[in-house]
Amino acid sequence: MTNPLLSDSELPPFKAIKAEHVVPAISELIAQCRQNLATVVAANQGGGVSWDSLVRPLEEQGDKLNKAWSPVGHLNAVVNSEALREAHSQSLALLTAYGTEVGHHKGLYEAYLALAESPRMQQLDTAQQTAVEHEIRDFKLAGVALPEAQKKRYADIQQRLSELSTKFSNQVLDATQAWYKRVESEEQLAGLPESALQQARQTAQKKGESGYVFTLDLPSYLAVMTHAADRNLREEMYTAYSTRASEVGPNAGRWDNAELIDEILRLRHEAANMLGFDNYAERSLATKMASSCDQVEDFLLQLARSSRPAAEAELSELQAFARQLDNIEDLQAWDQAYYSEKLKQKSFAVSQEELRPYFPADKVMAGLFEVASRLFDIEIESAEAEVWHEDVRFFHIKKQGQLIASFYLDIYARENKRGGAWMDECRNRRATAQGVQLPVAYMVCNFTPPVAEKPSLLTHTEVVTLFHEFGHGLHHMLTNITTSAVSGIHGVAWDAVELPSQFLENWCWEKDVIPMISGHYETGAPLPEKLLHNLLAAKNFQSALQMLRQVEFALFDFRLHRNYDPKNPRPVQAVLDAVRREVAVNQPPAFNRFQNSFTHIFAGGYAAGYYSYKWAEVLSSDAFSRFEEEGIFNPATGTSFLQEILQQGGSRDAMTLFKNFRGREPNTEALLRHSGIVESQDSTN
């Protein structure tokens, strides 16, 4: 039987890929990589090392492995099954072991050093030089200089961390999918919009239940938290959601991630110490724009100081409103979204549900593509490709008629699909003997799918999410770098990765753009002027509370890793509680176990790096302010952003690229202005 993962096809043959193909294919490709590595190192001993003799053959073989692994990791996230999960887990262990082996390969490290120190280094282009410099840095961060005994321990740590992060993610998914609430009482359904009720009926039918079924998938969960008048129903949903994968709540102890968190923190700290860092936060910053731990904490605390007065006023207003409307004297966590939505409607006469009919998914996508086309002089058109689910669509990107990239779009929530939204790479742009391999991206969201004859209708918040992920996609796809290690999002400092995604969000709020992305799904009528005015007026509704929430998450993550003491580890809950007392203006209930499902830092790439969202938001707001000055569709400004940021990938230092575009270093003024937050006097210290 031919293994489809060994076909090295232009695009993944999704329909042919089965769970039983995964481990044999990855094992075979790793064996090929090992053989290739031995051949390359032998050929570069004794001098004469060059890019073509060292880097090119490694990149080529590595790309074959990446092209097989990419669809496997992707399918595990979007059509998860027990068999695929097991195959993914086994293969990830093999890949982690191989990655550690390469990182500890002294002969390969010495070959890179020889290239860097040779006259040929200066003959390489900027992207190639950066790739070599990054490799040498990453060898050091992988522990290449460690004594052999410590290398073994370091390898064991990396293997175990890989297992732990996979288990953490799986347990969050299992805990999310295990719980649901069946409702038949009309009284309990009061306040819920028709779109949510239709989805709940459809979910009940799929589960073989009567009535309505609400789940912890975000579209369903948020509908209840935002609109359900039944306070007990909101509390029940909030309790189930905020205790996922923990020792409390309706599934207490069943998928508890607490011990995994403790082990992850201990092993990260040990690995960082082995490399000469005082803590894992220091290790994290070795590949980021931020220069020190103090700089990160000072940055976050400055944002907290700037936002706190406004946040206190926002919370006080909300509490008074709930008291006046329903005699709520003790505003709880499960009340906030509900009364915030009511207050928003009262203050601005706009609600996300009222906006939904004007944002059908297809219209939003067409408008998004038009925005990108006008900004960066590209054409986006539908195309044919094999996909993993009937809802998935495939597109080509062309520039002046020439194909430059492609992408898959999978935007609807469904069972066995990981929650959230993300962009990932399917194929990377790189030079090959046959020409340039074009980049291909996956873009994934979890929006409410079409129900019966009604198309998928998005909230404006979901529109912003779609623009965000497409910004990531453009960063990956519009690169003109052909060196794989620094092409697209590769090699970009992690705290600058969110710059293009958050940057593109700004167009969702432009008065001239909203008509491009909206129109009533039945009549095509434009968003009424009054609704448009109210939507824009409500943009910064509770923005200070939202700012503090993100600062809370980021500071918790950073201090958890920076202040870890292996001899006397502080309880994770105690770290989170202390951060909340310092920066939050309202406290969640004691049973809240947010940390147990914080996949960004325990199963994603954001450990001691969650601050990157706010750091990059400063960059994106400041970058957009140039468009505000010169015109939001100014061709010259769009070309400048394309050439200085998107096309460069990770080939140059992120701060250098930003200054090339903006003409100066970034500052927080634009972010605070865009958020409607007036900076306090002491926040400039």
GIURTA-V574831 format. One record per residue. N is the residue number from 0. RES is the residue in three letters. PHI is phi as a letter, one per 20 degrees, with the letter a starting at -180 (NA if undefined). PSI is psi in whole degrees, -180 to 180 (999 if undefined). BURIAL is 1 if it has 24 or more other C-alpha atoms within 12 Angstrom, else 0. Layout:
<<N/RES/PHI/PSI/BURIAL> <N/RES/PHI/PSI/BURIAL>>
//
This chain:
<<0/MET/NA/132/0> <1/THR/f/132/0> <2/ASN/e/116/0> <3/PRO/f/-24/1> <4/LEU/f/-10/1> <5/LEU/d/9/1> <6/SER/e/-16/0> <7/ASP/l/44/1> <8/SER/f/161/0> <9/GLU/f/-41/1> <10/LEU/c/153/1> <11/PRO/f/137/1> <12/PRO/e/74/1> <13/PHE/g/-40/1> <14/LYS/f/-23/0> <15/ALA/e/-18/0> <16/ILE/f/124/1> <17/LYS/d/160/1> <18/ALA/g/-36/1> <19/GLU/f/-12/1> <20/HIS/e/-22/1> <21/VAL/f/-59/1> <22/VAL/f/-45/1> <23/PRO/g/-41/1> <24/ALA/f/-47/1> <25/ILE/f/-38/1> <26/SER/f/-46/1> <27/GLU/f/-44/1> <28/LEU/f/-36/1> <29/ILE/f/-39/1> <30/ALA/f/-42/0> <31/GLN/f/-40/1> <32/CYS/f/-40/1> <33/ARG/f/-45/1> <34/GLN/f/-43/0> <35/ASN/f/-42/1> <36/LEU/f/-46/1> <37/ALA/f/-42/0> <38/THR/f/-44/0> <39/VAL/f/-45/1> <40/VAL/f/-43/1> <41/ALA/f/-38/0> <42/ALA/f/-19/0> <43/ASN/d/16/1> <44/GLN/e/145/1> <45/GLY/n/20/0> <46/GLY/n/176/0> <47/GLY/m/13/0> <48/VAL/f/140/1> <49/SER/b/170/1> <50/TRP/g/-46/1> <51/ASP/f/-30/0> <52/SER/e/-24/1> <53/LEU/d/-61/1> <54/VAL/f/-44/1> <55/ARG/g/-49/1> <56/PRO/f/-30/1> <57/LEU/f/-41/1> <58/GLU/f/-42/1> <59/GLU/f/-46/1> <60/GLN/f/-38/1> <61/GLY/f/-34/1> <62/ASP/f/-36/1> <63/LYS/f/-42/1> <64/LEU/f/-44/1> <65/ASN/f/-38/1> <66/LYS/f/-23/1> <67/ALA/e/-40/1> <68/TRP/f/-34/1> <69/SER/g/-52/1> <70/PRO/f/-27/1> <71/VAL/f/-51/1> <72/GLY/f/-38/1> <73/HIS/f/-48/1> <74/LEU/f/-35/1> <75/ASN/f/-28/1> <76/ALA/e/-30/1> <77/VAL/d/-19/1> <78/VAL/c/57/1> <79/ASN/f/139/1> <80/SER/b/164/1> <81/GLU/f/-44/0> <82/ALA/f/-44/0> <83/LEU/f/-39/1> <84/ARG/f/-43/1> <85/GLU/f/-44/1> <86/ALA/f/-41/1> <87/HIS/f/-45/1> <88/SER/f/-45/1> <89/GLN/f/-42/1> <90/SER/f/-38/1> <91/LEU/f/-38/1> <92/ALA/f/-42/1> <93/LEU/f/-44/1> <94/LEU/f/-40/1> <95/THR/f/-44/1> <96/ALA/f/-43/1> <97/TYR/f/-42/1> <98/GLY/g/-41/1> <99/THR/f/-40/1> <100/GLU/g/-45/1> <101/VAL/f/-42/1> <102/GLY/f/-21/1> <103/HIS/d/8/1> <104/HIS/f/102/1> <105/LYS/f/-38/1> <106/GLY/f/-40/1> <107/LEU/f/-42/1> <108/TYR/g/-44/1> <109/GLU/f/-33/1> <110/ALA/f/-41/1> <111/TYR/f/-41/1> <112/LEU/f/-42/1> <113/ALA/f/-41/1> <114/LEU/f/-44/1> <115/ALA/f/-32/1> <116/GLU/e/-2/0> <117/SER/e/161/0> <118/PRO/g/-24/0> <119/ARG/f/-23/0> <120/MET/g/-41/1> <121/GLN/f/-14/0> <122/GLN/e/-11/0> <123/LEU/f/154/0> <124/ASP/f/173/0> <125/THR/g/-44/0> <126/ALA/f/-43/1> <127/GLN/f/-42/1> <128/GLN/f/-44/1> <129/THR/f/-41/1> <130/ALA/f/-43/1> <131/VAL/f/-45/1> <132/GLU/f/-42/1> <133/HIS/f/-39/1> <134/GLU/f/-45/1> <135/ILE/f/-44/1> <136/ARG/g/-45/1> <137/ASP/f/-32/1> <138/PHE/g/-46/1> <139/LYS/f/-41/1> <140/LEU/f/-19/1> <141/ALA/e/-7/1> <142/GLY/n/27/1> <143/VAL/f/-28/1> <144/ALA/e/1/1> <145/LEU/f/150/1> <146/PRO/f/155/0> <147/GLU/g/-42/0> <148/ALA/f/-41/0> <149/GLN/f/-32/0> <150/LYS/g/-42/1> <151/LYS/f/-45/0> <152/ARG/f/-41/0> <153/TYR/f/-43/1> <154/ALA/f/-41/1> <155/ASP/f/-39/1> <156/ILE/f/-47/1> <157/GLN/f/-39/1> <158/GLN/f/-46/1> <159/ARG/f/-39/1> <160/LEU/f/-38/1> <161/SER/f/-45/1> <162/GLU/f/-43/1> <163/LEU/f/-42/1> <164/SER/f/-39/1> <165/THR/f/-44/1> <166/LYS/f/-40/1> <167/PHE/g/-50/1> <168/SER/f/-44/1> <169/ASN/f/-40/1> <170/GLN/f/-33/1> <171/VAL/f/-44/1> <172/LEU/f/-45/1> <173/ASP/f/-44/1> <174/ALA/f/-36/1> <175/THR/f/-42/1> <176/GLN/e/-19/1> <177/ALA/f/-26/1> <178/TRP/d/137/1> <179/TYR/b/162/1> <180/LYS/c/120/1> <181/ARG/e/131/1> <182/VAL/c/132/1> <183/GLU/c/-23/0> <184/SER/f/124/0> <185/GLU/f/-32/0> <186/GLU/f/-40/0> <187/GLN/f/-19/1> <188/LEU/e/-3/1> <189/ALA/g/135/0> <190/GLY/n/-22/1> <191/LEU/f/134/1> <192/PRO/f/159/1> <193/GLU/g/-36/1> <194/SER/f/-40/1> <195/ALA/f/-38/1> <196/LEU/f/-41/1> <197/GLN/f/-44/1> <198/GLN/f/-40/1> <199/ALA/f/-36/1> <200/ARG/f/-43/1> <201/GLN/f/-40/1> <202/THR/f/-41/1> <203/ALA/f/-44/0> <204/GLN/f/-42/0> <205/LYS/f/-32/0> <206/LYS/e/2/0> <207/GLY/m/27/0> <208/GLU/d/160/0> <209/SER/e/166/0> <210/GLY/m/-134/1> <211/TYR/c/138/1> <212/VAL/c/126/1> <213/PHE/d/138/1> <214/THR/d/179/1> <215/LEU/e/5/1> <216/ASP/f/141/1> <217/LEU/g/-45/1> <218/PRO/g/-41/1> <219/SER/f/-47/1> <220/TYR/f/-48/1> <221/LEU/f/-32/1> <222/ALA/f/-44/1> <223/VAL/f/-48/1> <224/MET/f/-30/1> <225/THR/e/-29/1> <226/HIS/c/-20/1> <227/ALA/f/122/1> <228/ALA/f/-24/1> <229/ASP/f/108/1> <230/ARG/f/-36/1> <231/ASN/f/-38/0> <232/LEU/f/-43/1> <233/ARG/f/-44/1> <234/GLU/f/-42/1> <235/GLU/f/-44/1> <236/MET/f/-45/1> <237/TYR/f/-44/1> <238/THR/f/-45/1> <239/ALA/f/-42/1> <240/TYR/f/-45/1> <241/SER/e/-5/1> <242/THR/d/12/1> <243/ARG/g/141/1> <244/ALA/l/41/1> <245/SER/c/-176/1> <246/GLU/e/1/0> <247/VAL/c/174/1> <248/GLY/n/-175/1> <249/PRO/f/-27/1> <250/ASN/d/40/1> <251/ALA/g/124/1> <252/GLY/n/-9/0> <253/ARG/f/-40/0> <254/TRP/c/45/1> <255/ASP/f/121/1> <256/ASN/e/1/1> <257/ALA/g/-48/1> <258/GLU/f/-34/0> <259/LEU/f/-43/1> <260/ILE/g/-47/1> <261/ASP/g/-43/1> <262/GLU/f/-40/1> <263/ILE/g/-47/1> <264/LEU/f/-43/1> <265/ARG/f/-45/1> <266/LEU/f/-38/1> <267/ARG/f/-43/1> <268/HIS/f/-44/1> <269/GLU/f/-44/1> <270/ALA/f/-41/1> <271/ALA/f/-43/1> <272/ASN/g/-41/1> <273/MET/f/-30/1> <274/LEU/e/2/1> <275/GLY/n/7/0> <276/PHE/e/149/1> <277/ASP/f/-28/1> <278/ASN/a/172/1> <279/TYR/f/-27/1> <280/ALA/f/-41/1> <281/GLU/f/-44/1> <282/ARG/f/-40/1> <283/SER/f/-40/1> <284/LEU/f/-10/1> <285/ALA/f/-20/1> <286/THR/d/23/1> <287/LYS/c/169/1> <288/MET/f/-42/1> <289/ALA/g/139/1> <290/SER/e/-18/0> <291/SER/b/161/0> <292/CYS/f/-40/1> <293/ASP/f/-40/0> <294/GLN/f/-41/0> <295/VAL/f/-49/1> <296/GLU/f/-41/1> <297/ASP/f/-41/0> <298/PHE/f/-48/1> <299/LEU/f/-42/1> <300/LEU/f/-31/1> <301/GLN/f/-44/1> <302/LEU/f/-38/1> <303/ALA/f/-45/1> <304/ARG/f/-41/1> <305/SER/f/-33/1> <306/SER/e/-23/1> <307/ARG/f/-48/1> <308/PRO/g/-44/1> <309/ALA/f/-38/1> <310/ALA/f/-41/1> <311/GLU/f/-40/1> <312/ALA/f/-40/0> <313/GLU/f/-43/1> <314/LEU/f/-42/1> <315/SER/f/-41/0> <316/GLU/f/-42/1> <317/LEU/f/-44/1> <318/GLN/f/-44/1> <319/ALA/f/-39/0> <320/PHE/f/-46/1> <321/ALA/f/-36/1> <322/ARG/f/-45/0> <323/GLN/f/-40/0> <324/LEU/f/-46/0> <325/ASP/c/18/0> <326/ASN/l/35/0> <327/ILE/e/109/0> <328/GLU/e/-20/0> <329/ASP/c/77/0> <330/LEU/g/119/1> <331/GLN/d/171/1> <332/ALA/g/-36/1> <333/TRP/f/-2/1> <334/ASP/e/-22/1> <335/GLN/f/-50/1> <336/ALA/f/-38/1> <337/TYR/f/-53/1> <338/TYR/f/-26/1> <339/SER/f/-42/1> <340/GLU/f/-41/1> <341/LYS/f/-44/1> <342/LEU/f/-39/1> <343/LYS/f/-42/1> <344/GLN/f/-40/1> <345/LYS/f/-42/0> <346/SER/f/-36/0> <347/PHE/c/0/1> <348/ALA/l/44/0> <349/VAL/b/140/1> <350/SER/c/155/1> <351/GLN/f/-37/1> <352/GLU/f/-34/1> <353/GLU/f/-29/1> <354/LEU/e/-27/1> <355/ARG/g/-49/1> <356/PRO/g/-21/1> <357/TYR/e/-2/1> <358/PHE/c/61/1> <359/PRO/f/141/1> <360/ALA/g/-43/1> <361/ASP/f/-39/1> <362/LYS/f/-41/1> <363/VAL/f/-45/1> <364/MET/f/-42/1> <365/ALA/f/-42/1> <366/GLY/f/-40/1> <367/LEU/g/-46/1> <368/PHE/f/-36/1> <369/GLU/f/-41/1> <370/VAL/g/-49/1> <371/ALA/f/-39/1> <372/SER/f/-43/1> <373/ARG/f/-34/1> <374/LEU/f/-43/1> <375/PHE/c/12/1> <376/ASP/l/54/1> <377/ILE/c/163/1> <378/GLU/d/137/1> <379/ILE/c/126/1> <380/GLU/c/148/1> <381/SER/f/146/0> <382/ALA/b/174/0> <383/GLU/d/138/0> <384/ALA/a/157/1> <385/GLU/f/134/1> <386/VAL/c/171/1> <387/TRP/e/-11/1> <388/HIS/b/149/1> <389/GLU/f/-22/0> <390/ASP/f/-13/0> <391/VAL/f/139/1> <392/ARG/c/157/1> <393/PHE/c/140/1> <394/PHE/c/153/1> <395/HIS/d/148/1> <396/ILE/d/130/1> <397/LYS/c/152/1> <398/LYS/c/120/0> <399/GLN/l/41/0> <400/GLY/n/-7/0> <401/GLN/e/128/0> <402/LEU/f/127/1> <403/ILE/c/-17/1> <404/ALA/a/169/1> <405/SER/b/163/1> <406/PHE/b/152/1> <407/TYR/d/142/1> <408/LEU/c/119/1> <409/ASP/c/96/1> <410/ILE/d/-3/1> <411/TYR/d/143/1> <412/ALA/f/147/1> <413/ARG/a/170/1> <414/GLU/f/151/1> <415/ASN/m/26/1> <416/LYS/c/132/1> <417/ARG/f/142/1> <418/GLY/f/172/1> <419/GLY/n/-166/1> <420/ALA/b/143/1> <421/TRP/a/164/1> <422/MET/d/140/1> <423/ASP/b/162/1> <424/GLU/e/141/1> <425/CYS/d/-45/1> <426/ARG/c/146/1> <427/ASN/d/144/1> <428/ARG/f/127/1> <429/ARG/a/156/1> <430/ALA/e/135/1> <431/THR/c/172/0> <432/ALA/f/-26/0> <433/GLN/e/-3/0> <434/GLY/p/-157/0> <435/VAL/e/126/0> <436/GLN/f/124/1> <437/LEU/e/147/1> <438/PRO/f/146/1> <439/VAL/c/137/1> <440/ALA/c/154/1> <441/TYR/d/132/1> <442/MET/c/124/1> <443/VAL/c/134/1> <444/CYS/c/180/1> <445/ASN/c/66/1> <446/PHE/e/165/1> <447/THR/f/125/1> <448/PRO/f/169/1> <449/PRO/g/145/1> <450/VAL/c/121/0> <451/ALA/l/-122/0> <452/GLU/e/-3/0> <453/LYS/e/130/0> <454/PRO/f/170/1> <455/SER/f/125/1> <456/LEU/d/128/1> <457/LEU/d/147/1> <458/THR/f/163/1> <459/HIS/f/-31/1> <460/THR/f/-40/1> <461/GLU/f/-33/1> <462/VAL/g/-44/1> <463/VAL/f/-41/1> <464/THR/f/-44/1> <465/LEU/f/-44/1> <466/PHE/f/-41/1> <467/HIS/g/-52/1> <468/GLU/f/-33/1> <469/PHE/f/-31/1> <470/GLY/f/-44/1> <471/HIS/g/-45/1> <472/GLY/f/-42/1> <473/LEU/f/-37/1> <474/HIS/f/-41/1> <475/HIS/f/-39/1> <476/MET/e/-27/1> <477/LEU/e/5/1> <478/THR/f/149/1> <479/ASN/d/12/1> <480/ILE/e/138/1> <481/THR/d/8/1> <482/THR/e/113/1> <483/SER/g/-42/1> <484/ALA/f/-19/1> <485/VAL/c/22/1> <486/SER/e/139/1> <487/GLY/m/-126/1> <488/ILE/e/-7/1> <489/HIS/f/137/1> <490/GLY/m/-1/1> <491/VAL/f/134/1> <492/ALA/g/133/1> <493/TRP/g/-34/1> <494/ASP/e/6/1> <495/ALA/d/-6/1> <496/VAL/f/-33/1> <497/GLU/e/-2/1> <498/LEU/g/-55/1> <499/PRO/f/-33/1> <500/SER/f/-48/1> <501/GLN/f/-31/1> <502/PHE/g/-46/1> <503/LEU/f/-24/1> <504/GLU/g/-31/1> <505/ASN/g/-32/1> <506/TRP/f/-20/1> <507/CYS/f/-17/1> <508/TRP/d/7/1> <509/GLU/e/131/1> <510/LYS/g/-33/0> <511/ASP/e/-15/0> <512/VAL/e/-35/1> <513/ILE/g/-39/1> <514/PRO/f/-24/1> <515/MET/f/-26/1> <516/ILE/d/8/1> <517/SER/c/162/1> <518/GLY/r/134/1> <519/HIS/g/133/1> <520/TYR/f/-22/1> <521/GLU/e/-41/0> <522/THR/d/-18/0> <523/GLY/m/2/0> <524/ALA/f/141/0> <525/PRO/f/159/1> <526/LEU/g/124/1> <527/PRO/g/144/0> <528/GLU/g/-40/0> <529/LYS/f/-43/0> <530/LEU/f/-41/1> <531/LEU/f/-47/1> <532/HIS/f/-44/0> <533/ASN/f/-37/1> <534/LEU/g/-47/1> <535/LEU/f/-37/1> <536/ALA/f/-32/0> <537/ALA/e/4/1> <538/LYS/g/-44/1> <539/ASN/e/21/1> <540/PHE/g/122/1> <541/GLN/l/30/1> <542/SER/f/-30/1> <543/ALA/f/-39/1> <544/LEU/f/-40/1> <545/GLN/f/-38/1> <546/MET/f/-46/1> <547/LEU/f/-35/1> <548/ARG/f/-45/1> <549/GLN/f/-38/1> <550/VAL/f/-41/1> <551/GLU/g/-49/1> <552/PHE/f/-44/1> <553/ALA/f/-43/1> <554/LEU/f/-39/1> <555/PHE/g/-51/1> <556/ASP/g/-47/1> <557/PHE/f/-46/1> <558/ARG/f/-33/1> <559/LEU/g/-40/1> <560/HIS/e/-32/1> <561/ARG/f/-40/1> <562/ASN/d/14/1> <563/TYR/f/131/1> <564/ASP/d/109/1> <565/PRO/f/-26/1> <566/LYS/f/-29/0> <567/ASN/b/70/0> <568/PRO/f/130/0> <569/ARG/f/137/0> <570/PRO/g/137/0> <571/VAL/g/-41/1> <572/GLN/f/-37/1> <573/ALA/f/-37/0> <574/VAL/f/-46/1> <575/LEU/f/-43/1> <576/ASP/f/-41/1> <577/ALA/f/-41/0> <578/VAL/f/-43/1> <579/ARG/f/-41/1> <580/ARG/f/-31/0> <581/GLU/e/-41/0> <582/VAL/d/-23/1> <583/ALA/e/152/1> <584/VAL/d/-9/1> <585/ASN/b/148/1> <586/GLN/d/136/1> <587/PRO/f/169/1> <588/PRO/f/158/0> <589/ALA/f/-26/0> <590/PHE/f/-11/1> <591/ASN/g/129/1> <592/ARG/c/54/1> <593/PHE/g/-43/1> <594/GLN/f/-28/1> <595/ASN/f/-14/1> <596/SER/c/21/1> <597/PHE/e/72/1> <598/THR/f/-26/1> <599/HIS/g/-43/1> <600/ILE/d/-19/1> <601/PHE/d/-12/1> <602/ALA/b/8/1> <603/GLY/c/-160/0> <604/GLY/d/15/0> <605/TYR/d/15/1> <606/ALA/g/126/1> <607/ALA/l/30/1> <608/GLY/b/9/1> <609/TYR/f/-24/1> <610/TYR/g/-19/1> <611/SER/g/-32/1> <612/TYR/g/-47/1> <613/LYS/f/-38/1> <614/TRP/g/-48/1> <615/ALA/f/-28/1> <616/GLU/f/-33/1> <617/VAL/f/-46/1> <618/LEU/f/-45/1> <619/SER/f/-40/1> <620/SER/f/-42/1> <621/ASP/f/-39/1> <622/ALA/f/-43/1> <623/PHE/f/-29/1> <624/SER/f/-26/1> <625/ARG/f/-38/1> <626/PHE/f/-36/1> <627/GLU/f/-37/0> <628/GLU/f/-36/0> <629/GLU/d/-7/0> <630/GLY/o/128/0> <631/ILE/f/-17/1> <632/PHE/c/26/1> <633/ASN/f/118/0> <634/PRO/g/-39/0> <635/ALA/f/-39/0> <636/THR/f/-42/1> <637/GLY/f/-43/1> <638/THR/f/-39/1> <639/SER/f/-44/1> <640/PHE/f/-40/1> <641/LEU/f/-49/1> <642/GLN/f/-37/1> <643/GLU/e/-26/1> <644/ILE/d/-66/1> <645/LEU/f/-44/1> <646/GLN/f/-23/1> <647/GLN/f/-19/1> <648/GLY/l/-134/1> <649/GLY/d/23/1> <650/SER/f/-18/1> <651/ARG/c/161/1> <652/ASP/g/135/1> <653/ALA/f/-39/1> <654/MET/f/-38/1> <655/THR/f/-44/0> <656/LEU/f/-44/1> <657/PHE/f/-45/1> <658/LYS/f/-34/0> <659/ASN/f/-36/0> <660/PHE/e/-45/1> <661/ARG/e/-18/1> <662/GLY/n/5/0> <663/ARG/a/174/0> <664/GLU/f/156/0> <665/PRO/f/157/1> <666/ASN/b/168/1> <667/THR/e/-4/1> <668/GLU/g/-47/1> <669/ALA/f/-41/1> <670/LEU/f/-47/1> <671/LEU/f/-36/1> <672/ARG/f/-46/0> <673/HIS/f/-27/1> <674/SER/e/-5/1> <675/GLY/m/23/1> <676/ILE/d/126/1> <677/VAL/e/126/1> <678/GLU/f/132/1> <679/SER/f/164/0> <680/GLN/f/-42/0> <681/ASP/e/-2/0> <682/SER/f/-8/0> <683/THR/e/1/0> <684/ASN/f/999/0>>
//
